[in-house]
């Protein structure tokens, strides 16, 4: 009997629950990856992410081939179409068992339910695994058996679970047959605009090298450097995590091993907390499916009357708002397919609080550009900034982007890189070029008054209580 591993958001051979389970059966193993370009577009996948996923699917094909497993590329249009395509593939290849790791967006869950129904009809067993988080999704609950909606108590229980369970990694499976010729997927290049230059190297080995380099060179100073966009102080692992080339468990265990060898405790604890945030947002996605249906986590905030997007939204997208740190961040996103995390908060809060434009528009725009666009984290971050989500910033907390700029880019180094129009301004004026002199030609005045727009946003949130 042939076992089939259906790869989705888990493009790796190490620490992969579904692959490990299939290879344990000591039977013939095949693998598949379903390309769904129309669905990806409907989910606002960026050209950068599409290219990243296809590159890594091809790299995965090569690694599986060494294990004697051939990865078949199945082309469908949408998730609905993929159900029929997968059923036909199982019939043709005489598949008896299908293994896959769960995904938690509402469309993915509906697809998987339809797949199970279709395969049950033809006698194919479906085996699902909870592999996307360190602690299996749904395991971290309150004493009353309810999901957490606040991060801090979630993270405490999450750490306790890790200490109790001592999770381990699934090893790379042993070969199940002779090496095979790895197939490659070459299509789709004309379906999307040219993606930006590759941010990180391709392949599972490259992901592990990046992880090791971060732990060796930057993790110790992570707490101090992570908020400085001009400094190489973050891990740059988010594209690998968002697309399953690395698992959160691999990152956690590597960090704990580094701590055990005398690594900087404070920096590593801070970075480990980011893994906990990732697990938290995935659990929120699982327990509250409405957030993947364009709904606010806090239902009462659905009554907010957002401003019509118009020219201000276009200026924000293009990085032409007249607020240097916001413009530099948006240009980084547009040019590279990535944005520094501190800047994601600054730009999101500027859009939702100062411009008072619906967070859903910003969430979709980020997804359309990011190589690491991941529904749970992107939605969680946007709703935090907009004060509509879990653990949200209180509605009266509104970042002043100029103050944030002075604090986290004090010499204007990051701004100068992406906003060359004002590069010659001194270190004080570069954060607020509209103050104390003539704005250099070609750079706009601010599209909104920061103080007045902040007051207006607070008033609109306060009105919800009336």
N, C-alpha and C positions, 0 to 999 in steps of 0.2 A: 504494500500500500504506500502511495506517495504522499508525503507531507508537503504542504505549501506554506511558506512564510510570506505574508503580505506586508511589505514595508510601506510605511507612511511617514509619520513624523519621528522616525527613529533610524536614521541613515547610518547605522554603525553595526559592527559585528561583535564588539565588546560590550558587556553589561546590557545585553538585549534579551529580555525574558522570553519573547516569542521565538527567537532564533534558537536559544538554548533548549527550550522545550521540544521544538521540532527535531533538533539534531539528536536528542536523547533517545528517540524512538528506534534508532539504528535501522532506519529504512531510507529509501530514496527521498531526497529533499530537493525541492525546487523553491524558487522565490519569484515574486513579482512586484512591480511598482507601477501604479496606475497614474498616467499623465492626464490631468483634467484641466486643460487651458481655460475653457470657458468658466468653470467653477472658480479657478484661481482669480480670474478677472473679476468675477462677482464678489469675491472676498477681498478685493482691492490689493491683491498681491503685486508687489513692485517688480519691475523688470530685473532689478538686482537680486531679489529673492528667487525669482524663477530661475535665473541663471545659476545662482548658488545651489539650488536644490538639484537641478539637472546635472551640474558638474559633480556634485557629491553622490548622486545616484549612479553616475558612471564610475566614479571612484569606488563606490560600494560594490558594483558589479565585478570589478577587478579583484577585490578582496574575497568576495564570495566564490569566485572562480577557483581560487587557490584551495578552497575547502571542498571543491567538487560540486558546487551549487551554482546553477545557471540562473541569472536574474532576467526574467522576461519583462519587457516594457509593454504595457497594455495602454493603448490610447483610447480615451473616452472624451466626452465633452464636459459633462457634469457628473456630480455624484450619482444622480439617478441613472444615468447611462452606464456608470461604472458597475452597478449591480449586475446588469445583464451581461456585460463584458466579462466580469469575473466568473459568473455562472458558466458561461460558454467555455472559458479557459479551463475550469475545473472538469467539465465534461470531456473536453478534448484530451486533457493530460491525465485523465483517470485519477484525479485528486480525491483522497478520502478524508483528509484532515486539513483544515486551514487554521493557521495560527496568526494572530496579530495583537499588537499593543493598542490599548484603547486611546481614543482622542475624545475631547470633552466639549467642543463646540456643538451647538444644537443641530446644525446640519450634518456634522460628522456622526453624531449619535443616531440621527434618523437613518443615515446611510447604513450604518452598521446593523441597525435593527432590521432593515430591509434585506441586507446581505444574509443575515442569519436565517431569516424566513425563507429566502430563495434557496439557500444551500441545504436547509433542513428538508425541503421538498425533494431534493435529489439525493438525499442520503449522505451528504458531506457534513462531517462534524466540525463545528466552529469552536475554537478555543481562544478566549480573550484573556489579556493580562494587563494589570495596572502597573505601568512601567515608566510613566512620564514624570513622576515626582519621587522624592527621596522616600517619604512615607507613602504607601499606597493611598491614592485618593479616597477620601471618605473615612480614613482611619483616625484622623485628628479631630476629635469631637469634645464638646464640653462634658461635664459630669452628668448632665441631663440627656446626653446623646444627641445634642444639637450641633450644627456647624457653627464655627466661630465666624463672626462678622467684624471683629477687631483684630488687628495684627498682633499686638503685644501678647495677649493671652494665648493666641494661636502659636506664636513662636516659642513661648515657654513650654507648652505641651509638646510641640514639635521636637524641641531639644530633649525633653524627657523621653519621648518615644525613641529617639536615636540612641540615647544612653541605655535604654532598656533592651531594644531590639538588636543593637549592634549590626546594622545592615551591612551586607557584603556584596561584592560585585559578581555578576555572572561572568565566568571566564570566556575567552574566545573559544568557540567549539572546535573540537578536533575534526579533521577532514572526514567527510562522509563518502568520499569517492575520489577518483582521479581528477586532477586539474582539468578544467574545461576552458573553452575559448570564451572570454567575457564579451557579451553583447554590449553595444553602446547606443544611447539614444542621441540622434543627431537633429531631430526636428525642432520645430517651434521657434526658430531664430527669426522668422519673419512675422511672428504673431505679436511681438512686443517691441517697443522702442529699444534702442541700444542702452543697455544698463551702464551705470557708472563703473569706473575701474574697480577691480576686485579689491576688497578691503583686507581679506585674509587669504591664506593659502588654502588650496583644495585638499581634502582628504582627512581621514581619521587620524593618521599619524601626525599631520600638521596641527590638528586640533590639540593633540596631547603635547606636542612641542610648545604650542602657545600657552597651554596651562602650566607646564613646567617652568617656562621662562617667566611667566607672571609670578609664580610662587617663589622663584629664586630671586627675582630682581625687583619686584614692585609690591608684593603683598605686604611686606613689613611696613611700608609707608602708605598703604592703601587708605587708611582713615584720614590721613593728612592731605593726600594728593588727589583723592577721587573726585573732588569738586572743582578742580582746576582744569579748565578745558584746554589750556595751552600746554599742559604737561601730560606725558605718557604715563598716567597714573592708574588707569583702569585695566581690566584684564583683556578686553577685546574678544571675549569668548561668547558674547551674546549671539552672533550669527550661528555658531556651532550649537549652542543650547536651544535656540529658537527652532532649529530644524533637526534636532536629535542626533547630530554628529557626536556630541558629547551628552552625557546624562548629568543631571544635578547630583546624583549619587556619586559619580566619578569625581566631580569637583569637590564635594564635601569630604570624601575619604582622603583625597589628595591633600586637602587643606589640613585635615586633622593629623595626617602623617607628618606634614611639614611642622605643625605645632609640636608634635612629639619629638622632633629633631631639634627643638630649640628655636623654631621660627618665631617671628614677632607676634606675640599673642594678640595685642590690640588690633593690629591690622587684619589679621586672619579672622578674628571674631567678627569684625565689621563686615568683611567680605562674606563670611558664612551667613550673616544676617540677610544678605542679598539673595542667597539660595533659598532661605526661609521665605522671603517675600515672593519669590517665584512660585514656590509650593502653595503659598497662601492664595495668590491670585488664581492659580489653576483650580484649587478647591472651591473658590468662589464661583468660578465658571461652571463647575460641576454641580454645585448645590443650588445655584441661582441662574438657570438657563436664560432668564430674560435679558441678562446683560449681553448675550450674544445675539440678541434680537433688537438691538438699537434702543434698549430701555435703560433708564437710570436705575442704579441700585436703590437709591432713596426715592420711592414713588412720588413723594410730595414735590420733588424738584421738577417733575414733568410739567408742572404748571408755570414754570418760568417762561417769560416771553422774550426770547432771544432776539437780538437785532438782526435785521436783514443783512446777509453777508456783504454783498456789493463790493465796492472798490477796496474797502479796508481788508476784506478777506483776501483779495487778490494781492494786495501789498504785503500782507503777512506771508502768503505762500512764496512770493518772489524774493522776500528779504529786502523790502523797500518801505519799511514802516517809519523810518527816521529814528528808530531806537536801536543803537548800534549792536548791543549784545543779542537782541532778538534777530536782527538782520544777519549777523554773522552766523548765528546758529542755523537759521533757515537755509542760508547759502551752503553751509556745511552739509546739511541734509540733502539738498538738491544736487550737489556736486559729488558726494561720496556715497550716498545711500545709508548714512549712519549719522547719529547725533549723540554728543556727550550727554550723559544722564542728567546732570544738573541743568543743562540747557533745555532738555525736554520739559522739565518742570517750569522753567522760566517762560519758554515760548507758549506752553499750554496755558499757563495762568494769564499771560498777557492776552491771548486770544479770548479766553472765556471770561475774564474779569474786566480787563481794560476795554477790549473791543466788544465784549459781551456777545460773542458769537457762539453758537451751539457747539458744545464739545464734540458732538458726533461728526461734524464736518472736519474738525482738526484730527480726530482719531482716524478717519478714513484717509485724510491726506498723508498722515504719517505712514499708514500701512501701504499707501501707493508708492512710497519712496524708500522705505527702510528695508535693508537686507535682513535685518533681524526682527521684522514685523511679526509679532506673536500675539494673538488675540487676547489671551488672558492678561499678559503684562501691559500691553498697549492700552487696552480698555481700562485696566486698573489704574494706570498712571494718569490717564486723561480724566477719569472720574474723580480721582484724588484732587487733581488740580482744579477741577470745576466745582468741587464741593458737592457732588451728586452721588459719590460712591462710598465704599467701605473705608473706614479709617480716613475719611476725607479731611483735607485741610478745612478748618472752620471757615464759614463763608466770609467772615470778616478778616481772614488772613489773606492778604493780597501782596504777592511779591512786588516790590518796586524794582523793575528791571535795571534801572540805573544804579541803584544801591547794590543789587546782586552783582552787577558788572564790576563795580569798584572793589567789591569784596573778593570775587573769585577770578577776575582777570585784571588785577590792579595796574599792571603796566600796559594794558591794552594789546598785549601780544596776539591773543586770539582774534580780537577785533581787526587788527591790522592785516591779518592773514586773509580774511574773507571780505572785509570792507575797505578795499584800498583807497576809495575816494577820500577817506578821512585819516589815512595813515600818518600824515604829517602833523596832526594835532598832538598837543602834549598829553602826558599821561592823565591829566585831570580832565581836560575838555573832551577827550576822545569818548568818554562815557556819556556825556551830555553836550553834544556839539552845538545845540541850540542856545546854550547859556554862555554869555560873555564874549560874543564875537560873531563874525559872519560865518555861516555854514559853508564849507567848501563846495564849489560848484558841482552839480550833478548829484548831490546827496540831499534827500528830501527833509523837510521839517517833519516833526512827529505827526502822525495821523490822528493822534488823540492826546488830550491832556491827562497825564498819569494820575494826578491828584483828583481831578474832577471825576474821571471815569471810575476811579476806585470808589468814591462816595456813591456814585450812581449804582454800581454793582451791589454794594452793601445794602442800599435801600431796596433794591429789587428782591434780594434774598429775605430781608426783614419783612417785606410785604407778604411773603408766603405764610407767615405766622398769623396774619390777620384774617 
